[in-house]
Amino acid sequence: MPPPTGTTSTAKVKLGFGPRIWQELDFDLVYEDGHWRVHDIKTGDLPSARESLQHYIKEMSGPAKKP
């Protein structure tokens, strides 16, 4: 039986980029419409990819600057 909609979980992942370079990531997941979806990605350097992207989109969507 699948979990109820809105159920959350965190997947902790450790990626290797060469023999000595490792990056730990936390994927915040939410169960919606019968599927697990990534809600946010966090690392030691980036506390919230979601917030960072929302901030960037807001900045880029602002009024055009005149030269």
C-alpha positions as a Markdown table, in Angstrom:
| # | Residue | x | y | z |
|---|---|---|---|---|
| 1 | Met | 0.0 | 0.0 | 0.0 |
| 2 | Pro | 1.4 | 3.4 | -0.9 |
| 3 | Pro | 2.0 | 6.1 | 1.7 |
| 4 | Pro | -0.6 | 8.9 | 2.1 |
| 5 | Thr | -0.2 | 12.0 | -0.1 |
| 6 | Gly | 2.0 | 14.6 | 1.6 |
| 7 | Thr | 4.2 | 12.0 | 3.3 |
| 8 | Thr | 7.8 | 13.3 | 3.5 |
| 9 | Ser | 11.1 | 11.6 | 3.7 |
| 10 | Thr | 14.8 | 12.4 | 3.3 |
| 11 | Ala | 17.3 | 10.5 | 1.2 |
| 12 | Lys | 20.9 | 11.0 | 2.2 |
| 13 | Val | 23.3 | 10.5 | -0.8 |
| 14 | Lys | 27.1 | 10.5 | -1.0 |
| 15 | Leu | 28.5 | 11.1 | -4.5 |
| 16 | Gly | 32.1 | 10.5 | -5.5 |
| 17 | Phe | 33.9 | 12.8 | -7.9 |
| 18 | Gly | 37.2 | 11.1 | -8.1 |
| 19 | Pro | 39.1 | 9.1 | -5.6 |
| 20 | Arg | 39.1 | 11.8 | -2.8 |
| 21 | Ile | 36.3 | 14.2 | -3.6 |
| 22 | Trp | 33.0 | 13.4 | -2.0 |
| 23 | Gln | 29.8 | 15.4 | -1.8 |
| 24 | Glu | 27.0 | 14.6 | 0.7 |
| 25 | Leu | 23.5 | 15.6 | -0.4 |
| 26 | Asp | 20.1 | 15.5 | 1.3 |
| 27 | Phe | 17.1 | 15.1 | -1.0 |
| 28 | Asp | 13.9 | 16.1 | 0.7 |
| 29 | Leu | 11.1 | 14.1 | -0.8 |
| 30 | Val | 7.3 | 14.3 | -0.8 |
| 31 | Tyr | 4.8 | 11.7 | -2.0 |
| 32 | Glu | 2.2 | 13.2 | -4.3 |
| 33 | Asp | -0.1 | 11.8 | -7.0 |
| 34 | Gly | 1.3 | 8.3 | -6.6 |
| 35 | His | 5.0 | 9.3 | -7.0 |
| 36 | Trp | 7.9 | 10.4 | -4.8 |
| 37 | Arg | 9.1 | 13.9 | -5.9 |
| 38 | Val | 12.1 | 15.9 | -5.0 |
| 39 | His | 11.0 | 18.9 | -2.9 |
| 40 | Asp | 14.5 | 20.3 | -2.1 |
| 41 | Ile | 18.2 | 19.4 | -2.3 |
| 42 | Lys | 20.6 | 20.4 | 0.5 |
| 43 | Thr | 24.3 | 20.3 | 0.9 |
| 44 | Gly | 26.8 | 21.7 | 3.5 |
| 45 | Asp | 27.4 | 24.6 | 1.1 |
| 46 | Leu | 23.8 | 25.1 | -0.1 |
| 47 | Pro | 21.2 | 24.9 | 2.7 |
| 48 | Ser | 18.3 | 24.9 | 0.2 |
| 49 | Ala | 18.5 | 24.6 | -3.6 |
| 50 | Arg | 14.8 | 25.4 | -3.8 |
| 51 | Glu | 15.1 | 28.7 | -2.0 |
| 52 | Ser | 18.2 | 29.6 | -4.0 |
| 53 | Leu | 16.4 | 29.0 | -7.3 |
| 54 | Gln | 13.3 | 30.9 | -6.2 |
| 55 | His | 15.5 | 33.9 | -5.2 |
| 56 | Tyr | 17.3 | 33.7 | -8.6 |
| 57 | Ile | 14.0 | 33.5 | -10.6 |
| 58 | Lys | 12.6 | 36.5 | -8.6 |
| 59 | Glu | 15.7 | 38.5 | -9.4 |
| 60 | Met | 15.7 | 37.6 | -13.1 |
| 61 | Ser | 11.9 | 38.3 | -13.4 |
| 62 | Gly | 12.2 | 41.8 | -12.1 |
| 63 | Pro | 12.0 | 44.9 | -14.3 |
| 64 | Ala | 14.7 | 45.2 | -17.0 |
| 65 | Lys | 17.5 | 47.5 | -16.0 |
| 66 | Lys | 18.3 | 50.4 | -18.4 |
| 67 | Pro | 21.9 | 50.6 | -19.6 |
